[in-house]
Amino acid sequence: MGWISRFLSLLQKCIAVLRGHYAAYAAIGAVKTRKFPAAQKQHRYAIMIAARNEEGVIGHLLESIRSQDYPLSLITVFVVADNCTDRTAEMARAGGAVCYERFDTEKKRKGYALSFLLEQVYRDFGRDTYEGFFVFDADNLLASDYISRMNDAFDAGETVITSYRSTKNFDDNWISASYAIHWLRTVRCEHRGRSFLRQTTRLQGTGFLIHRSLLADGWRFTSLAEDRELSAYVVEKGHSAAFQYDAVFYDEQPVELRVALKQRLRWARGHLWVFSKNALSLGRGMLNGGIGQRFRCYDMLCIVFPWSLLSVSFGMVIGVFGVISGTLSFWSLLISFLLGWGADGLMAAYTLLAERRRLPEMRRCHLLWFCVTFPLFDLIGKLAVFAAIFTEPDWTPVPHVKELRISDMKRRF
């Protein structure tokens, strides 16, 4: 049995080599990120928002859009009130948005709602009216210079741009804090380094801008992980997604473990689907085109590949065979588990320290507690991949109850 353990250990080392460039992204991101020059032109944009029963928060998002330092004459806000049973549509129209209502109990996902919305925009306003399309969730809030900073990146020639995701309710409890650290870890370990090296990064649900040319065929991303599906599509089309560190928005994170578990399971299922759909096309892209495009396809394949499924599987098998063969004891397994937990906790501490200027005021004991509990959030995500193989989760909206305004964010951050 020893040879099996050695073989699996070798495979784990191979995985580390295949993802070795991630270490370069993290090292560069610790000290550098790309800066964009001030735009020479102010472009015309559409903002797309899919909302389901969001009457309590959508008005505050629209207020933050009206408070932008960007000319409002160049912005049109479109909302799809998707299967709503409350006053979301009324609140959207009162806030100055063009609102369409959609009722479809079969196709309930956000991607279907955005597909419907874009069809209405093209029909009523034309395909060439807007140069780019923003995508936001109804619970988001935008810093007052958000669109101006995104316009800097767009004017620099970027066709897909994502932005800095902060959290409204960071310090509600360990669950919301773990989500916040999760997003900020991606900023530090991926977005910043990738952007500095002019490499593509991943889109994560909301807070991004896409050039109209990439939506010429409409919004076709309707899986449980439409953001990852879109990320792969962008690369396959020969484009890359840039990151604008200076464009900040806020969103609300779940605080209930039940809601978080359902969401992580849905993400995991969607990620597996995207890998099955895009792996071959990305693999072909690694064999064609220039070296830059080949690397982008390889890099995106690394993003969509279910590494956690492999690493956890290998770890479990190595542990079982090690115990059976007598080469591993219970205590050595426990120490290995605790070391992994500690490494995750240290990553959380690094992330919080690096981004401390953009965090709300919190007591040190709370920050320490969030670092200790963050590894549990990561563990849930890894185990969700296993559950997603055997489960077909339904799409259910995450409830948003934090009725905070952008002025509240200015006070807290």
C-alpha positions as CSV (number, residue, x, y, z in Angstrom):
1,M,0.0,0.0,0.0
2,G,3.0,2.3,0.4
3,W,3.3,2.7,-3.3
4,I,-0.2,3.9,-3.6
5,S,0.5,6.6,-1.0
6,R,3.7,7.6,-2.8
7,F,1.9,7.8,-6.1
8,L,-0.9,10.0,-4.8
9,S,1.6,12.2,-3.1
10,L,3.4,12.6,-6.4
11,L,0.1,13.6,-8.0
12,Q,-0.4,16.2,-5.3
13,K,3.0,17.6,-6.1
14,C,2.2,17.7,-9.8
15,I,-0.9,19.7,-9.0
16,A,1.2,22.2,-7.1
17,V,3.5,22.5,-10.1
18,L,0.6,23.0,-12.5
19,R,-0.7,25.9,-10.4
20,G,2.8,27.3,-9.6
21,H,2.0,30.5,-11.4
22,Y,-0.6,31.3,-8.7
23,A,2.3,31.9,-6.4
24,A,3.7,34.6,-8.7
25,Y,0.3,36.3,-8.9
26,A,0.1,36.3,-5.1
27,A,3.7,37.6,-4.7
28,I,3.2,40.4,-7.2
29,G,-0.3,41.2,-5.9
30,A,1.2,41.8,-2.4
31,V,3.0,44.9,-3.6
32,K,1.6,45.8,-7.1
33,T,-1.5,46.2,-9.1
34,R,-2.3,47.8,-12.4
35,K,-3.1,51.6,-12.4
36,F,-5.1,53.1,-15.3
37,P,-4.6,56.6,-16.6
38,A,-7.4,59.1,-16.4
39,A,-9.9,58.5,-19.3
40,Q,-9.8,60.8,-22.3
41,K,-13.5,60.1,-23.1
42,Q,-16.6,59.5,-21.1
43,H,-18.4,56.5,-22.6
44,R,-22.1,55.6,-22.6
45,Y,-23.1,52.7,-20.5
46,A,-26.2,50.6,-19.6
47,I,-26.5,49.2,-16.1
48,M,-28.3,45.8,-15.8
49,I,-29.7,44.6,-12.5
50,A,-31.6,41.4,-11.9
51,A,-33.8,41.6,-8.8
52,R,-36.2,39.2,-7.1
53,N,-38.2,40.6,-4.2
54,E,-35.5,43.3,-3.4
55,E,-37.8,46.2,-2.4
56,G,-35.8,46.8,0.8
57,V,-32.4,47.4,-0.9
58,I,-32.8,48.2,-4.6
59,G,-33.7,51.9,-3.9
60,H,-30.3,52.3,-2.1
61,L,-28.4,50.9,-5.1
62,L,-30.2,53.3,-7.4
63,E,-29.4,56.2,-5.0
64,S,-25.7,55.3,-5.1
65,I,-25.9,55.3,-8.9
66,R,-27.5,58.8,-9.0
67,S,-24.7,60.0,-6.6
68,Q,-22.0,59.1,-9.1
69,D,-19.5,61.8,-10.2
70,Y,-20.0,60.5,-13.8
71,P,-22.5,62.3,-16.1
72,L,-25.9,60.7,-15.5
73,S,-26.9,61.5,-19.1
74,L,-24.4,58.8,-20.2
75,I,-25.9,56.1,-17.9
76,T,-29.2,54.2,-18.3
77,V,-30.3,51.8,-15.5
78,F,-32.3,48.8,-16.5
79,V,-33.9,46.5,-13.9
80,V,-35.6,43.1,-14.5
81,A,-38.1,42.4,-11.6
82,D,-37.8,38.7,-11.9
83,N,-40.8,36.7,-10.5
84,C,-41.3,39.4,-7.9
85,T,-44.2,39.3,-5.4
86,D,-43.3,42.6,-3.7
87,R,-42.8,46.2,-4.7
88,T,-39.4,45.8,-6.4
89,A,-40.7,47.0,-9.8
90,E,-42.4,50.0,-8.2
91,M,-39.3,50.9,-6.2
92,A,-37.1,50.5,-9.3
93,R,-39.2,52.9,-11.4
94,A,-39.4,55.4,-8.5
95,G,-35.6,55.3,-8.4
96,G,-35.3,56.3,-12.1
97,A,-34.7,52.9,-13.6
98,V,-36.3,51.4,-16.7
99,C,-38.0,48.3,-15.3
100,Y,-39.2,45.2,-17.1
101,E,-41.2,42.5,-15.3
102,R,-40.6,38.8,-16.0
103,F,-42.6,35.8,-14.8
104,D,-41.2,32.4,-15.6
105,T,-41.3,29.8,-12.9
106,E,-39.3,27.3,-14.9
107,K,-36.2,29.3,-15.8
108,K,-35.6,31.0,-12.5
109,R,-31.9,31.7,-12.5
110,K,-30.2,35.1,-12.6
111,G,-28.7,34.3,-16.0
112,Y,-32.1,33.8,-17.6
113,A,-33.3,37.1,-16.0
114,L,-30.3,38.9,-17.5
115,S,-30.9,37.3,-20.9
116,F,-34.5,38.5,-20.9
117,L,-33.4,42.0,-19.8
118,L,-30.8,42.3,-22.5
119,E,-33.3,41.3,-25.1
120,Q,-35.7,44.1,-24.0
121,V,-32.8,46.6,-24.0
122,Y,-31.9,45.7,-27.6
123,R,-35.5,45.8,-28.7
124,D,-36.4,49.1,-27.2
125,F,-33.1,51.0,-27.2
126,G,-31.1,49.4,-30.0
127,R,-27.9,47.3,-30.1
128,D,-25.4,50.1,-30.6
129,T,-26.7,52.7,-28.1
130,Y,-24.5,51.6,-25.3
131,E,-20.7,50.9,-25.5
132,G,-20.6,48.8,-22.4
133,F,-22.9,47.0,-19.9
134,F,-22.5,46.9,-16.2
135,V,-23.9,44.0,-14.2
136,F,-24.9,44.5,-10.5
137,D,-27.0,42.7,-7.9
138,A,-29.8,44.6,-6.2
139,D,-28.1,44.7,-2.9
140,N,-24.9,46.4,-4.2
141,L,-23.8,50.0,-3.4
142,L,-21.3,51.9,-5.5
143,A,-18.7,54.3,-4.3
144,S,-19.3,57.8,-5.7
145,D,-16.4,57.5,-8.2
146,Y,-17.0,53.9,-9.2
147,I,-18.2,54.4,-12.8
148,S,-15.5,57.0,-13.4
149,R,-12.8,54.6,-12.3
150,M,-14.3,51.8,-14.4
151,N,-14.4,54.2,-17.3
152,D,-10.7,54.8,-17.0
153,A,-10.1,51.1,-17.6
154,F,-12.6,50.9,-20.4
155,D,-11.1,53.9,-22.1
156,A,-7.7,52.2,-21.8
157,G,-9.0,49.6,-24.2
158,E,-10.1,46.9,-21.8
159,T,-13.2,45.0,-22.9
160,V,-14.1,43.2,-19.6
161,I,-13.3,44.8,-16.2
162,T,-14.1,43.6,-12.8
163,S,-13.8,45.7,-9.6
164,Y,-13.1,45.7,-5.9
165,R,-15.8,43.9,-3.9
166,S,-16.2,45.1,-0.4
167,T,-18.9,44.0,2.1
168,K,-21.7,45.9,3.8
169,N,-22.0,43.6,6.7
170,F,-18.5,42.4,7.3
171,D,-18.7,42.2,11.0
172,D,-22.2,40.7,11.4
173,N,-20.8,37.2,12.3
174,W,-18.2,34.7,11.2
175,I,-20.2,33.7,8.1
176,S,-20.4,37.2,6.6
177,A,-16.8,37.8,7.6
178,S,-15.7,34.6,5.9
179,Y,-17.4,35.6,2.7
180,A,-15.7,39.0,2.9
181,I,-12.3,37.4,3.4
182,H,-13.0,35.1,0.6
183,W,-13.5,37.9,-1.9
184,L,-10.6,39.9,-0.5
185,R,-8.3,36.9,-0.7
186,T,-9.0,36.7,-4.5
187,V,-8.2,40.4,-4.7
188,R,-4.8,39.9,-3.0
189,C,-3.8,36.6,-4.4
190,E,-5.2,36.8,-7.9
191,H,-6.8,40.0,-9.2
192,R,-4.0,42.4,-8.4
193,G,-1.2,40.2,-9.7
194,R,-3.0,39.1,-12.8
195,S,-4.0,42.7,-13.6
196,F,-0.4,44.0,-13.2
197,L,0.9,41.2,-15.6
198,R,-2.0,42.0,-18.0
199,Q,-3.4,38.5,-17.5
200,T,-7.1,37.6,-17.4
201,T,-8.8,37.2,-14.1
202,R,-12.1,35.7,-13.0
203,L,-15.5,37.4,-12.8
204,Q,-17.3,36.8,-9.5
205,G,-21.0,37.3,-9.7
206,T,-21.4,41.1,-9.8
207,G,-19.6,44.4,-10.2
208,F,-18.2,44.1,-13.7
209,L,-18.4,45.8,-17.0
210,I,-18.4,44.1,-20.4
211,H,-18.0,45.6,-23.9
212,R,-21.1,45.3,-26.2
213,S,-19.1,43.3,-28.8
214,L,-19.0,40.4,-26.4
215,L,-22.8,40.5,-26.0
216,A,-23.6,40.8,-29.7
217,D,-25.4,37.4,-29.5
218,G,-27.2,38.3,-26.3
219,W,-26.7,37.1,-22.7
220,R,-26.1,33.3,-23.1
221,F,-24.8,32.5,-19.6
222,T,-27.5,30.8,-17.7
223,S,-25.9,28.1,-15.6
224,L,-25.7,28.0,-11.8
225,A,-22.3,29.7,-12.1
226,E,-23.0,32.2,-14.9
227,D,-20.0,34.3,-13.8
228,R,-17.5,31.5,-14.3
229,E,-19.2,30.5,-17.6
230,L,-18.8,34.1,-18.8
231,S,-15.1,34.2,-17.7
232,A,-14.4,31.1,-19.8
233,Y,-16.3,32.5,-22.8
234,V,-14.3,35.8,-22.6
235,V,-11.0,33.9,-22.9
236,E,-12.2,31.6,-25.6
237,K,-13.1,34.7,-27.7
238,G,-9.5,36.0,-27.4
239,H,-10.2,38.6,-24.7
240,S,-9.2,39.0,-21.1
241,A,-10.8,40.3,-18.0
242,A,-9.0,43.2,-16.3
243,F,-9.2,44.3,-12.6
244,Q,-9.7,47.9,-11.4
245,Y,-8.6,48.1,-7.8
246,D,-9.7,51.7,-7.5
247,A,-13.4,51.0,-8.3
248,V,-15.1,49.9,-5.1
249,F,-18.6,48.6,-4.5
250,Y,-20.2,46.9,-1.5
251,D,-22.6,44.0,-1.2
252,E,-24.4,42.0,1.5
253,Q,-23.2,38.6,2.6
254,P,-25.3,35.8,4.1
255,V,-25.3,35.4,7.9
256,E,-27.1,32.1,8.2
257,L,-25.3,28.9,7.9
258,R,-28.3,27.3,6.1
259,V,-28.2,29.9,3.4
260,A,-24.4,29.7,3.1
261,L,-24.5,25.9,2.7
262,K,-27.1,26.1,-0.1
263,Q,-25.2,28.8,-1.9
264,R,-21.8,27.0,-1.7
265,L,-23.5,23.8,-3.0
266,R,-25.0,25.8,-5.9
267,W,-21.7,27.3,-6.7
268,A,-19.9,23.9,-6.6
269,R,-22.5,22.4,-8.9
270,G,-22.2,25.3,-11.3
271,H,-18.4,25.2,-11.3
272,L,-18.4,21.5,-12.2
273,W,-20.8,22.1,-15.0
274,V,-18.7,24.9,-16.4
275,F,-15.6,22.7,-16.3
276,S,-17.4,19.9,-18.2
277,K,-18.6,22.4,-20.8
278,N,-15.4,24.4,-21.3
279,A,-12.5,22.1,-20.6
280,L,-12.2,20.8,-24.2
281,S,-12.5,24.2,-25.9
282,L,-9.9,25.7,-23.5
283,G,-7.7,22.7,-24.1
284,R,-7.9,23.3,-27.8
285,G,-7.1,27.0,-27.2
286,M,-3.9,25.9,-25.5
287,L,-2.8,24.4,-28.8
288,N,-3.7,27.3,-31.1
289,G,-3.0,31.0,-31.5
290,G,-0.2,33.1,-30.0
291,I,1.6,32.3,-26.8
292,G,-0.4,34.9,-24.9
293,Q,-3.7,33.3,-25.9
294,R,-2.4,29.8,-25.2
295,F,-1.4,30.8,-21.7
296,R,-4.7,32.6,-21.1
297,C,-6.6,29.4,-22.0
298,Y,-4.3,27.4,-19.7
299,D,-4.8,29.9,-16.9
300,M,-8.6,29.8,-17.3
301,L,-8.5,26.0,-17.4
302,C,-6.7,26.2,-14.0
303,I,-9.5,28.5,-12.8
304,V,-12.4,26.2,-13.9
305,F,-10.7,22.9,-13.0
306,P,-12.1,21.3,-9.8
307,W,-8.7,21.2,-7.9
308,S,-10.3,20.9,-4.5
309,L,-12.1,17.7,-5.6
310,L,-8.7,16.2,-6.4
311,S,-6.7,17.5,-3.5
312,V,-9.3,16.5,-0.9
313,S,-9.8,13.1,-2.6
314,F,-6.0,12.5,-2.6
315,G,-5.7,13.6,0.9
316,M,-8.4,11.2,2.1
317,V,-7.1,8.3,0.2
318,I,-3.5,8.9,1.4
319,G,-4.8,9.1,5.0
320,V,-6.8,5.9,4.7
321,F,-4.0,3.9,3.2
322,G,-1.5,5.4,5.6
323,V,-3.6,4.3,8.6
324,I,-4.1,0.8,7.1
325,S,-0.4,0.4,6.3
326,G,0.6,1.8,9.7
327,T,2.7,4.6,8.2
328,L,0.3,7.2,9.5
329,S,-1.2,7.5,13.0
330,F,-4.3,9.3,14.2
331,W,-2.1,12.0,15.8
332,S,-0.1,12.6,12.6
333,L,-3.4,13.0,10.7
334,L,-4.7,15.4,13.4
335,I,-1.5,17.4,13.2
336,S,-1.7,17.6,9.4
337,F,-5.3,18.8,9.7
338,L,-4.5,21.4,12.2
339,L,-1.5,22.6,10.1
340,G,-3.8,23.1,7.2
341,W,-6.3,24.9,9.3
342,G,-3.6,27.2,10.6
343,A,-2.3,27.9,7.1
344,D,-5.8,29.0,6.1
345,G,-6.1,31.1,9.2
346,L,-2.8,32.8,8.4
347,M,-3.9,33.6,4.9
348,A,-7.0,35.2,6.4
349,A,-4.8,37.3,8.7
350,Y,-2.6,38.3,5.8
351,T,-5.6,39.4,3.8
352,L,-7.1,41.4,6.6
353,L,-3.7,43.1,7.3
354,A,-3.1,43.9,3.6
355,E,-6.6,45.4,3.1
356,R,-6.9,47.0,6.5
357,R,-7.4,50.5,5.1
358,R,-10.5,49.3,3.3
359,L,-12.1,47.6,6.3
360,P,-14.6,48.9,8.8
361,E,-13.4,49.6,12.3
362,M,-13.5,46.3,14.3
363,R,-12.1,45.1,17.6
364,R,-9.0,43.0,17.4
365,C,-10.6,40.0,19.2
366,H,-13.3,39.9,16.4
367,L,-10.6,40.0,13.7
368,L,-8.8,37.1,15.4
369,W,-12.0,35.1,15.7
370,F,-12.7,35.7,12.0
371,C,-9.2,34.3,11.1
372,V,-9.8,31.2,13.3
373,T,-13.2,30.5,11.7
374,F,-12.4,31.3,8.1
375,P,-10.8,27.8,7.5
376,L,-14.3,26.3,8.2
377,F,-15.7,28.3,5.4
378,D,-13.1,27.0,3.1
379,L,-13.7,23.4,4.2
380,I,-17.4,23.8,3.6
381,G,-16.6,24.9,0.0
382,K,-14.3,21.9,-0.6
383,L,-16.8,19.4,0.8
384,A,-19.6,21.0,-1.3
385,V,-17.8,19.9,-4.4
386,F,-18.3,16.3,-3.4
387,A,-22.0,16.8,-2.5
388,A,-22.5,18.6,-5.8
389,I,-21.5,15.5,-7.8
390,F,-24.6,13.7,-6.4
391,T,-27.0,16.7,-6.0
392,E,-28.9,19.0,-8.3
393,P,-29.5,22.1,-6.2
394,D,-32.3,24.4,-7.1
395,W,-31.6,28.1,-7.6
396,T,-32.9,30.1,-4.7
397,P,-32.3,33.8,-4.1
398,V,-30.2,34.9,-1.2
399,P,-32.3,37.2,1.1
400,H,-31.0,40.7,1.5
401,V,-32.2,42.7,4.6
402,K,-29.4,45.3,5.2
403,E,-31.1,48.6,4.4
404,L,-27.8,50.5,4.3
405,R,-27.0,53.5,2.1
406,I,-23.8,54.5,0.5
407,S,-23.5,57.3,3.1
408,D,-23.5,54.6,5.8
409,M,-20.5,52.9,4.1
410,K,-18.6,56.2,4.0
411,R,-19.0,56.5,7.8
412,R,-18.1,52.9,8.5
413,F,-15.2,52.5,6.2
